Structures are given as structure tokens and as C-alpha cells.
Amino acid sequence: MLIVALFVFVVWIASVCLHEFGHALVAYWGGDRSVKDKGYLTLNPLRYTDVGTSLVMPLIFLMLGGIPLPGAAVYIDSSKLRGRLWKSAVSLAGPLMTALVALVLALPFWLDWAPASPTGGWSLPDLLRSPLPFSPLWAALAFLVTLEVAGVLINLLPVPPLDGYGILEPWLPETLRHQVNRWSRYSMIALFGILWTVPAANRALWDGVDAIASWLGVPAELSWLGYSLFRQWGTILLLGALAVTAIVMRRSPQFQNSAHYWGGSTGKRDPSLDRFHASAQYLNYLVEQQRYDRAIALCDQAIKSAPHRYEPWQTKGNIFLKAERYAEALAAYDQAIALEPDFYGGYHGRALALKQLQQPQAALASFDDALQRYESDPSLWSDRGSLLYELQRYEDTIDCYTHAIALEPDNALFHYNLACCHALLGDSETALDCLNRAIALNDLYRAIAKTDPDFNTLHQTPTFQALVLDA
């Protein structure tokens, strides 16, 4: 039935967007403010990294075997997150959001609002005999609950690049992470190959899904009926969605300018880089999948085609930085700077690489070079402040975060870090004022402040106790 296929189609796309929104929201709380600039907090499907891998491919898998393929849609800058716990939390947020969607969709079954089968089982004639309006939608709803539950279980598998592995990855030894990442490109093929070809594995997955769905009150027969009805029209809807998506993306400014994140402002159009710019979303996808070697190979192709342009070198540096290959990132940024000495992004990236290479003074010099060329990027001030904080130069750190707040006054992390510095300098009143602003912007910092050693000197003050400890 068309109405069933359309209902499943729309709700499933919305649920995928909510899954990625969960990742982005927690990343925003954890310190990666770039997710807001990239539009990941808007729930707009076209704002995500790759519509094909995030929306179209999951729907294809859905029709082939009823398996909800997770879509990798948001690019998180993990270097901006406040530690390993936040990295794990970002990965966990997606499955938790999917689980919440499953609970909401299952609520009518849990509350016994769904129609009862007149024959004790479920078939299309039973459904059509129901006195409730739009009765086939109950089958669609049951199928959607099953999909969401399956999505949670699959996503929590400790297999890269699934969220289950993302939760564990920050806590693994670096050597093990690199070894796993080398083979991550094949892991999804292997996983779904096993689910399709090994009956015991497929049965274990769906037995678990059916058990949870049944606990939520969803009849298994009704769910499978919904799947059958969906497949009747799903192919036609998918083809229509592909056509509409292609048209919309071609006209979308975000699609046309997506390369700017990687290479900075390209200024005048250079035909030799057209292919490189067009592949920007694919680069995002490769980096998110940790397929760094393939992404770097694309940059090398662009460098060969346009050796006079700095953008591919800048992008290459960003990829090396994400891959934690800091010496190679530094070399790439140096090449970008040599080709375009006036672009601040090269110096910013160079500073971040030098910081990771334990060269703080050289990193500070690169931060200063970046600021001489552009002072209106709050992340530049914040990153410089983070380095100064590590060097225990708290007064200079305060200056950096003051500049960052002037540019982005609603950033709770900036206010929180400012509070830490004032507390370490013994300025309790200002520290509490900054902490109060941070908590007002994001209540999550109340819990963080409880165990943050930077505030140890404030624990006995009534204001801190009222604001944090007793709240």
C-alpha cells in the first residue's frame, strides 16, 4: 500500500536525522562548536555530510533485507571535545536517540491503543476489517518500531565505524586503534555479509529484535506485515526520492560550497579544482569512516591537477590532523602556507599539529601568525587559550577566552573555561559569575563542575554549593 510505504519512508528518514542530531548535539555540548556552523543542529537532511550514505543507502538495505543500515552523516571534530568521556558520549548519543524514537513509536502498543486482531493473528484482511481509520498504518508503525530496535542493536556492535566501536575507541591503546582503523573499510561489508549469509547470526539478531519489540507490545506478525506492505511501493518511492534529492542538492548553496570547509575560502573559481570541490562531501564521508588513505589520495590527485593551489594541501593537513598523523599534517600545512601565506587557516592547523607534537612555543607562534591575518574566528582564540591553559598561563588564557566570548557570547564552554582560569587565579567572585553563565547556557556543566579539580578552592563557598553541589 502506498500510504504504508510513504509513512515508513518519511518516518525512517526523520529517525535517521534524529540519530545524527543526537551525535551533533552532544558534540556541541562537549566543545565542538563547528557542528552548529555546519547546520547539523537543524534536522535538515541536506545539511548532513552525505545524503546517499545517510539516507539513500539505508533505504536500499531496508528494501533488500529489512536491515537498517546506519548512516554516517555528521563530521565531528573530536579534537575539540573535552576528553575521552565526551568522545564516547558523542558516539553513544546516536543509538540513545534511536532508542528514544523506538519508545515513542511503541507507545500506542504499550498503552494498548492498537487494534486487536479478530482472528488472533495478523493478515491484511484482518487489518482492513479493523474499525479504526487508516488501520494499515498500524502495520507500518509496528514495522518502524522493529526497525528502530534493530538499528540500536546493530549500531551498538563494537565494529568500526559503528557507534559501538566509537564508544570504546577513545579508551583503546593507540597502536590497537591504528590497527583496527586499517581494516575498518572492510568491516561493514563483512558484518552485513555475515548477517545475510550466516543463518545463525541473522537469527540471533532478529530474535533479539523480536524479543525487545514484543516487550514493547509490538506483535511480530504485524511488523512483518508492515514490511511486506512497505516493499510493494518502496522501490518507486526510493527512485522518486533519488530524483528529488539530486535536483535539490544541485540547487543547494550548501552543496555548491561544501568544499570551503576543507580548503578555506577559495576566492576566484579555478576550473582545475572543480572536481576536487565537487568531492568535498565524499571527503567528509571518507574521513568519518576513517578511510584516511583514500581521502589523502584524492587530495594528491588534486595537488597533481592544480599544483599552484593551496586548498588541497590545506585539506590534506586537516585529514592528517584528524588521523592523528601530526608530523605529516605539519608538512602539509607548511605547503599550504607557502602557496597562500595570507590564509589564516594554514597557520591555525599548523599550530594544532605543533601542539600535539609537544612544541608549545612554536604552536603559540603559529597561533599568533593566524591571528595577525584573521581575528574573527572564535575557535582560533579558543584553541590558543587551550594551549595557554596547559602551559598554566592563566591570565593569557583569560584574554583568549574573553576574545572568543566576544565573538560567540552563547558558547557555554568558553564561559566554563574562563571560570576555571579565574578559580585557579583565586578570583572566586569572577569564577562563580562565569560558571553561572556557563550553566545557564548549558546545565550539563553543573555536573562537570562538581568533580573538576579547578574548582577545589570554591567547594566551601556558599555560592558554589548552591549553584553546583546542592543543585
C-alpha positions, -999 to 999 in steps of 0.1 A, spaced: 0 0 0 13 34 -9 3 50 23 23 25 43 54 29 22 51 67 23 47 66 61 76 43 67 98 63 42 92 97 59 94 85 95 126 65 88 143 95 72 133 116 102 146 90 126 180 89 108 181 127 110 174 125 148 201 99 152 227 122 137 212 152 155 219 133 188 256 129 178 258 166 168 240 179 200 263 161 224 293 171 203 282 207 206 278 203 244 312 187 245 331 215 228 328 211 190 310 243 181 316 237 144 285 214 143 263 244 146 280 262 117 277 231 95 239 230 102 239 197 120 216 211 147 188 220 122 174 185 114 177 194 77 186 161 59 206 181 33 228 195 60 243 162 67 276 150 52 264 126 26 227 122 17 235 90 -3 252 71 26 230 86 52 195 83 36 195 65 3 218 35 11 199 28 43 166 27 24 181 4 -2 193 -20 25 158 -17 41 141 -29 10 166 -57 2 166 -74 36 148 -53 62 182 -44 78 185 -8 90 219 3 77 233 31 99 242 62 80 274 81 88 263 117 84 280 142 107 316 151 108 327 156 144 359 174 152 370 151 181 400 173 188 376 200 201 359 176 226 368 178 263 384 144 267 377 107 261 345 106 280 329 132 257 341 112 226 324 81 239 293 102 248 290 115 213 291 80 198 265 68 224 241 97 217 230 84 183 218 50 195 202 66 225 183 89 202 172 60 181 161 41 212 140 72 222 124 72 188 116 35 192 100 41 226 79 70 213 67 49 183 59 19 205 39 40 230 5 32 213 12 -5 215 25 -2 251 -8 16 261 -30 -10 242 -43 16 218 -36 -6 188 -64 -27 174 -67 -63 184 -67 -90 157 -101 -105 153 -86 -139 144 -57 -140 169 -31 -135 142 -24 -107 117 -31 -106 80 -40 -79 56 -77 -88 57 -76 -87 95 -61 -52 93 -86 -40 68 -115 -52 89 -104 -31 118 -129 -3 126 -101 22 132 -93 47 104 -61 43 85 -57 8 100 -28 -2 77 -7 24 94 -6 2 125 14 -23 105 37 5 93 41 17 129 49 -18 141 75 -22 113 91 11 122 94 1 159 112 -31 148 135 -11 125 144 13 153 152 -15 177 173 -33 151 191 0 144 200 3 181 213 -32 183 233 -30 151 248 4 160 260 -8 194 280 -36 179 318 -29 186 326 -29 149 341 2 132 327 25 121 295 18 141 288 37 173 295 7 195 331 9 184 331 47 187 322 43 223 351 21 230 377 36 207 388 65 229 398 40 256 418 17 234 456 18 231 468 39 202 486 10 185 454 -11 186 433 18 173 456 22 143 455 -15 135 417 -16 137 413 15 116 434 0 88 408 -27 83 377 -6 91 368 0 55 360 -38 51 342 -42 84 307 -32 73 309 -54 42 319 -83 65 292 -75 90 263 -74 66 278 -103 46 276 -124 78 241 -112 86 229 -121 51 248 -154 46 251 -169 81 216 -180 93 226 -183 129 239 -147 130 208 -134 112 185 -154 136 203 -141 167 199 -105 155 162 -108 147 154 -130 178 168 -102 199 149 -76 180 116 -95 182 121 -100 219 126 -63 226 97 -54 202 74 -79 219 83 -65 253 73 -31 239 39 -46 230 45 -48 192 32 -81 176 58 -97 154 32 -107 128 20 -71 125 56 -59 120 63 -84 92 30 -74 76 42 -38 76 74 -48 60 56 -66 32 33 -36 25 63 -13 25 82 -33 -1 53 -31 -25 58 6 -31 93 12 -15 112 9 -48 91 35 -66 94 59 -36 131 54 -35 136 63 -72 114 94 -67 135 104 -36 167 99 -56 155 123 -83 142 149 -59 174 147 -38 196 152 -69 176 182 -80 176 198 -45 213 192 -39 223 207 -72 205 239 -63 216 239 -27 242 266 -18 255 242 9 262 216 -18 278 241 -42 301 255 -15 307 224 6 344 224 -3 350 255 17 352 237 49 381 217 37 402 242 18 391 275 32 378 304 11 388 295 -25 382 330 -38 382 331 -75 370 299 -92 397 277 -105 385 252 -131 414 228 -123 398 223 -88 362 218 -99 364 180 -94 381 185 -60 354 209 -48 327 185 -61 341 157 -40 341 176 -7 311 157 7 327 125 -3 359 136 16 338 142 46 323 107 43 358 91 39 371 109 70 341 100 91 346 64 80 383 67 89 393 59 54 421 84 56 444 69 30 416 71 3 409 107 13 445 117 11 448 100 -23 420 123 -35 440 153 -22 471 141 -40 452 139 -73 440 175 -68 476 186 -60 488 170 -92 460 187 -112 465 221 -95 500 223 -80 497 261 -77 466 260 -54 468 258 -16 434 242 -9 443 206 -15 473 209 8 451 226 35 426 197 32 454 172 33 466 188 65 432 186 80 429 149 72 463 141 87 453 161 118 421 141 121 441 108 116 465 119 144 494 119 119 507 152 132 541 154 116 525 148 82 498 173 90 525 199 98 543 193 65 510 197 46 501 229 63 536 243 56 530 236 19 496 253 20 512 284 37 540 285 11 513 287 -16 490 311 2 507 329 31 477 352 37 452 324 46 450 321 84 437 285 83 471 271 74 487 287 105 458 276 126 462 240 115 499 242 119 495 254 155 472 225 163 497 200 148 526 216 167 506 214 199 502 177 195 539 173 187 547 188 221 561 220 206 541 246 226 562 277 218 562 270 181 525 264 183 519 297 200 539 315 173 517 299 146 485 309 165 499 345 166 505 343 128 470 332 123 455 359 144 476 386 125 457 375 94 422 369 109 409 377 144 372 368 140 373 331 143 363 321 179 377 286 176 411 302 169 410 321 201 397 291 220 424 267 207 451 292 216 435 295 250 435 258 255 473 256 248 479 285 272 459 267 299 481 237 295 511 259 300 494 273 332 495 308 317 460 315 331 460 353 326 468 349 289 442 321 287 416 345 301 424 370 274 419 344 247 385 332 260 374 368 265 380 374 228 363 341 220 332 351 240 330 385 223 327 366 190 304 339 203 288 350 235 264 320 238 292 294 239 289 277 273 323 261 270 341 294 267 324 307 298 332 275 317 369 276 307 370 312 318 356 302 351 383 276 356 411 301 350 397 327 374 393 300 400 429 289 396 440 325 400 420 328 432 394 352 418 364 334 433 338 360 426 345 363 388 349 325 386 315 319 401 300 346 378 315 329 347 304 294 359 269 307 365 268 319 329 281 286 316 255 266 335 227 290 324 237 283 288 242 245 293 231 228 325 255 199 317 284 220 331 268 219 366 276 181 368 311 187 352 320 214 378 312 190 407 343 169 400 365 195 382 397 200 404 400 235 391 371 245 414 385 228 446 391 261 462 354 270 457 338 240 473 334 256 507 318 288 494 280 290 498 275 303 463 293 273 447 274 249 469 241 264 460 250 266 423 266 232 419 268 209 449 233 213 462 215 216 429 
